[in-house]
């Protein structure tokens, strides 16, 4: 079975191996009843695996008016149930102000999450979290070819060491590349067609188009009027064509 951390090859100097108690998130995150259930029922345990900062790895801090990338933390969440991992990732990202790589583990599979974070100009003590990027579940015992290519690309010495923002951006770009490969079947660490715009933006357009299709199909099942069914089918067809056109840009 592939070892994710061997692929990452993070230096031992960055290793922390400290348990994080769920109480931290109960106290520092606004959890509704569903969120609390996810933490209670889905999570086995949480470990702060690594901290990458200037005194543990030769990468400089980065800061400007909107960004503060002083260090990067790698957190592993061992799950009993995998379905709600994306929601759990959002809660963790909002509770911890550092740039995070969140690694979810369930049986032989892993899923990764990153998120862009910006300083709140109105209150510099607060961090705004945006642009979540999640991988699908990757079976480390039998990954697909494009998933193997993605895992091979994660060796951190292939990332920019200029500063933590560029380093984290390289990690994020690889996750975006994997999500593109879910459609194209071919993984590329960087965009192969930059003239079409950012890959993350194209993926978001595809997501919106697919969600509209789902909504229209639900409406179609409930519709009884023939003329309205024809209209809905035409709308679904147009959305399908638009989706396929976007996929060609990846």
N, C-alpha and C positions, 0 to 999 in steps of 0.2 A: 504494500500500500504506500502511496506517495505521502511523504511527510511535508506538510505545508511549511513548517518552520525551517526545515532543511533547504527548501526552495528559497525562502526569504533570505536566509543566511545573515540574520541580524547578529552582530558581534555579541559575545558573552558579556562585554562591558555594559551592555544596555539591559541585561536581564534583571527583572525585579521579582517576579513570581510571588506577588502579594494578593491575598484574597480580598475581594471587595464584597462587603455585606450588602444585602438588599436594602437594609435600613437606610443606606446613603441615598438611594433613589426615592424612597418613601418621604424623606425629609427635604430633598432638594429638587424634586420634580413634581409637577402638578399631575397626579394620577387620578383618573376616573375609576369607576368600579371595574370596567373591562381591563384597564391597564394593570390594576392591582391583581386581578385574576391571572393575567398573563405572567406577571412576575412570580406569583405564588405557585401557579400550576405548571408553567412551561419551563422555568429555569431550574436547573440542577444546582449550578454554582457559577460564580464570576471570578475571573482571575486577571489581575493587571500583570501581563506577561513581560512587557518591555517598555522602557522609556528611552526614547532617542532625544538627547539634548547635547549641547556643545561639549559638556565634560564627559559624555559617554561615547560620542561619535563625532567625527570631524566634519560637522555641518554647522553653518552659521545660522543664527536667528534671522528672522525677517520681520520688519514692521514698517507700516506706513499709516496713513490716516484711517484706513479701513481694516487693515489686516494685522494680526499679531500671531506669528508662527514662531513661538519660542522653543517648542518641543513637540514631539509626536509620541502618543502613547498607543500601545497595542494591547487590546483587551480581548480576552477570550470568554465567550459565554457558552457554557455547556447546557444544552437543552434536553429536556425530557420530551417535549412536543415541539415540532419545528414550524407549525403553520403561521404563527404570529411573529416570526423573527423580524420582519421589516418594521412593525410597530414598536417592538422592543428596541430595535436599533435607534429609532427616532427619539425614544425616551432617554436612552443612554447618551446619545449625542447632545441632547439639550441639557442634560444634567452635569456634564463634564465639559469645562470650557476649552480644553486643549483640542487640537486636531487629533482625531482618533482613527485608527484602523480597528474596527470591531470584527472579530472572527467568531462566527457561530459554528458550533460543532454538534452534530447529532449522528450517533453511530459512526459510519464510515464517511460521512459527508460533511462538507464545510460550506459556508456562505460568508461573503465579505461585505462590509458596509463602510463607506466613507461619507463625509459631508463637508461642504464648504462652510466656513464660519467667518463672520465679520463683526467688527466692533460696532456697537450701537453708538452713533454719534451723539445722541441725546444723553446717553448714560454710558460712559466708557467702561464702567464696571460690568456691564451686561454684554453678552455675546449673542448675535443673531445667527441662527443656524438655517442653512438653505441648501438647495441642490443636493439632496440625498442621492447616493448612487449605491445600489445593491447588486450583488451577483445573484444568479440563480443558485440552487444547491448543486454542488460539485461532488460527485462520488469519487473519492480518492482511490478506491479500489479499481474502478473501471471508467476513467474519464474519457470523453469523446476527444477526437484529435484536436479540435480547436480549444478544448479545455486544457489539454496537455500543453499546448503552445502558450496559453495564458499563464499557467502555473510556472512554466519555464521562464517566462518574462518577468517574474516577480523578484528575482534576485536583486537585492537593493543596490548592489554595486553598479547596476545598469541604469539607476536613477541619477538625476542631477544632484550633485553634492554642493552646489553653489549656496543654497540656503534651504531651510525647511519648507518654504512655500513651493519652490520649484520641485523639491523632492516629493512632497505630497501631491502636487499636480501630476507628476509622472505616474504615481500610484493610481490616482483617479482616472487618468487617461487610459490606463490598462484595463480598469474595470469597465469603463465605457466601451473599450474595444471588445471585451468579452460579450457584453450585451448586444453589440452590433453583430458579432459572430453568431449569436443565437438565430439571427435572420439570414446572414450571408453564408454561414458555415465555415468562414475563414477568419482567423484572428489576426489582427494587426495592432501592434502596440500604439501606433500613431495613425491619424487619419490618412487614408490613401487618396481621398478626393477632397482636399481642403477647400477647393473652390466652391463646394456645395454648402459650406458653413460647418459649424461645430457639430460633431457627431452626437453629443448629448442633446442638442436642440432638436436634431432629426428624430432621435429616439423618443423625445417628449411629444413631438408631433404625431408619431406613430401610435404612441400610447393613447393620446386624445382621440385619434381616429378610430382606434380599436374599441375604446370605451363607448363612443357614439354608436358603433355597430352593435355592441352588446345591448345598449338601450333600445335601439330600433328593433332588434330581434325579439326582445321582450314585448315591445308594443305590438309587433306583428302577430305574435301568438295570441294576444288578447283581442285583436281586431277581428270584427265580423263582416264589415263592409268590403266587398270585392275591390271596388275602386281604390279604397284606402290601402288595401293590401298590396295592390299593384304599385302605388306610390311609395310605400315603405320599402318594397323590394328594389325599386329603382334607386332610392336613397342609399340603401345598403350596398348596391352594386357600385355606385359612384364612390362611396367611402372605401370600398375594397380596392378600386382602381387607384385612388389617391394614396392608400397605404402602400400598395405595391410600387408605386412611383417613388415614394420616399425610401423604401427599402433599397432600391437601385442606387441611391446616393451613398449608402453606407460603405 
